Amino acid sequence: MKSKRGLSFWIQTAQALALVLAVCFTLGASDSGTRYTELDHKLMCTCGCAEILGECNHVGCTFSTQELGELRDGIGAGNSDKVILDSFVAKYGAVVLAAPTKQGFDLVAWIAPFAVFAAALLGTILLLRHWAAGRAQLAVQSEAGSPEMDAIRDRIRRETGDGGN
Amino acid sequence: MATFGSFALLIALALAAYNLLAGGIALRLLATGQAARISPERLADTARRAGIAGFIAVSAAAFALIYSVFANDFSLTYIVEHSNRALDGKYKFAAMWSGQEGSLLLWAWLLGTYGFVLRLLHKGDVKLYAYAGTILAAVQVFFLSVINFAAPPFALMKGAIPEDGNGLNPLLQYPEMVIHPPMLYLGYVGFSVPFAFALGALMMRYPGEKWIKITRSWTMVTWLFLTCGIFLGMHWAYAVLGWGGYWGWDPVENASFMPWLTGTAFLHSVMMQEKKGMMKSWNVWLIFSTFLLTLLGTLLTRAGLVSSVHAFAQSSIGTWFVVFMGLVLAVCIFTYVLQRDHLKSDHHVESLVSRESSFLFNNLVLLTACFVILWGTLFPILSEYVVGNKVTVGAPFYNAVAIPIGLFLLFLTGVGPLLPWRSTSMRAVKRNFVVPVIALWAMVIVAYIAGARPWHDGKFDTGAFYALVGFAVSAAVFAAIISEFLRGAGVISRQTGKNLIAATWLLTRRNTRRYGGYIIHLGVVIVVIGLCGAAFNTNQEQELKLHDKLTIGPYTLECMGFSEDSNANYNSAYALLDVWKGGKKAFQMTPEKRVYLASGQPQTMVAIHSVPEWDLYVVFEGTNPDTGQPIIKAFLNPLVSWLWAGVVLIVFGTFVALVPNLSPATASLRVPATRETPEPALHGGRS
């Protein structure tokens, strides 16, 4: 009973702290990343360097310079992120996006890791419960004992004088 | 020398084949008890000696290649493609692993070296070592076959012999490249040894857990090499590639990380087998998977299956690797199915909240992380196959998926050691978790005040949020580990009267594996803190004329001039930048851009000023073709040096864990004899 009260105290304390911090966070404000930086990190340089567009620093890489120019133009024209990214895909193919989209078959890329993690977590919990239940059953059986074991125990008691006559 | 090298490789292949055949026959005869004209023990010994001779032969081939590089023997295609006369001596060694053929020869040589050591130590358990040696010979036959027939390093140039070579890839002309690839390969190849022992022990139905004890040191040393190799690669990428980061989730990086994850899972779960007799099948499959992942990594990066920034060693050896991996998998499955009754485990789990379950969850998370990386690496191929559309799976995917899993793993790193074996009482939870929970919330507040805020202008910043969680969990794990040390040291201090530092030292020496492991966990915590810093990286790019200034964080960079230099290997241009901090001139930096003469390829040499809070990282990006002015890009990368400090601690912890425990000393104490009491002997620890 005492430990239950203790646990609820800790849970309440944690909740209160979480609430306080959540309020604090919502008050916070500092430097913001530009939209340009956000978008150039969602695209790849197409020169074959396999680097994020915003991080490609090859000297004289005409690909990244051109792509960055197109990105700047897209933002300058007031296009939405989707329109800009779609225009890149139309021009360079889906490989220009730094990560799979969340549509069609690409969605599988995002779902599979979490699905595998959830399935493995559930499997592990069930396995542990199964092992724990098997262990508990063994303990009960061992406590209940058998007639032979009872006879041996009686004999030990008699011969050691522990509770014997 | 080319003929000598080729001949040495052929002899090495013949010796490895003999080792495999004679070893296999001898072990079969021993297993079945069949009579034979030659004693199986003697036959097995000839196989072992062939393995040793094979090491000498493959060493001779490796020497021949290195000699050819130093002798500028441009009659060899490999030397023409990967070296030149002006190449610095230390980088001539690097030429050995800069190409496909050389890197496979390095692999075979390292495998030969491991096999040589293993065969010298055979008296530890003659039969088990014979099995392991024969399995290693099978692996060696594969690699030597590839080198001899598919990717020969001693192939001769067709046509006229050139005066000079094309030079080494500029990316590789950096000091770390002399040690990073061999270190990584030592890790990759090293996992062949525990694999060979695991498969051998399963084949011979080896009783007990002795094989685990034998392979423990091998696995730890291999794991250490792989860890060092990965971190050296990170440091190389940071200092050479010039994009301000150290990990880009490139397929080659992923290929090294996957066996590291499964190897780490193995190092944890073998403890369950040793202490509780659990997870025997699991452990065998973990080490099988780790070995297969090292092969898959080689296949992915060397066969050109996926595009990578490390595209310096691709060829068409993919089929060889696919066939070999299929064979290895088939042998593993066949042996396991045949002998699985030998791996029956006891399942001593009483509670979901116990040390046993924490080990299971730890394995679950490590393997999920491995799956995520494998999935991301292979998804472009899968997507192309299924929908005919190749996609890129880059950093944004891994950051979104792998980071939460990594944070959960970090959490388990702290929680696991605090949980007792069998089951946990509420009282124990309170006693062990109060300090870490306080540390966690204290760090949240401190990090928030220091500027780690997940909301910017009303927008949620995922990177900053993960960093905040990372800092908080790191603090909790740090507190948990330190309190474990203090609790144990406190008891010893009370018993022996030693001060706390001496007591901690004694505590560690009494159980090096446990406390070495804790030191490794501390190293991991420090690495994670370093990784969290990346969420707050900032950069500035600017054209700088003479005396122009660029300000980033507390630093102001003033351009003091530009200069050029040249030598036989490259031309370089560099900027001279005075760095001001707090109104005072603090130091000077000289970021450089080189153009290598042999290949005509440019290369960045980043200038880095590192302090515990951050790195000032300056790149000379070249000159603007329109204005002729040089472009400087400066990064302020917080906490990067913590990464390198963390890995030093990991290395130290691994060494501690490898040291045998301090055995309890036996001391005799003379006491005055009494009529009834004989002279007693006291047994206890050294004090």
Interface residues (C-beta under 8 A of the other chain):
Chain A: S3 G6 L7 W10 A14 L17 L21 C24 F25 T26 G28 A29 S30 D31 S32 G33 H41 K42 M44 G48 C49 A50 E51 I52 E55 C56 N57 H58 V59 G60 G93 A94 V95 V96 L97 A98 A99 P100 G104 F105 D106 A109 W110 A112 P113 F114 V116 F117 A120 L121 T124 I125 L127 L128 R129 W131 A132 G134 R135 A136
Chain B: G242 W243 G244 G245 G248 D250 S307 S308 V309 A311 H347 H348 V349 E350 S351 L352 S357 L360 F361 L364 L367 T368 F371 V372 W375 G376 F379 S383 V386 V387 N389 K390 V391 T392 V393 G394 A395 P396 F397 A400 V401 I405 M426 R427 K430 V437 W441 V444 I445 Y448 G451 R453 P454 W455 H456 D457 G458 K459 D461 T538 K593 P602 T604 V619 E621 G622 K633
